[in-house]
């Protein structure tokens, strides 16, 4: 069986770094691509188009959640 891609869902819990390390080892040994996935879910009571103020200025709440998740993925 030939594995081309390994998908690793992340919730940024304490075990996430170890999971990524193990998946990286597996992908390297198999010559596979590693894809990290984090699903960002806006709070159910947040209306579409909600704007918030962050350190970088005003932005949509969705963009702020996406940026935070992207930063956390970069750190992992």
Residue, then its C-alpha position, 0 to 999 in steps of 0.5 A: x500500500x502506497x501512502x501519499x498523504x497523512x492528514x493530522x487533525x489538531x485541537x492544540x491540546x497538550x498531546x498535539x506536539x507529540x502527535x505531529x512529531x510522530x506523524x512527521x516521522x511516519x511521513x518521512x519514512x513513507x515519503x508522504x506529504x503531511x497535512x495539518x488540519x485545524x477547524x476554526x468554529x465561530x461561537x454560535x451566538x456570533x453574528x456574521x460580519x462581527x468586527x473586533x479590535x485586536x492588537x493589529x487593529x479592527x478586523x472581522x472576528x472570522x479573520x481573527x480566529x483564522x489568524x490565531x489558528x494559523x499562528x498556533x499551527x506555525x508554532x506546532 
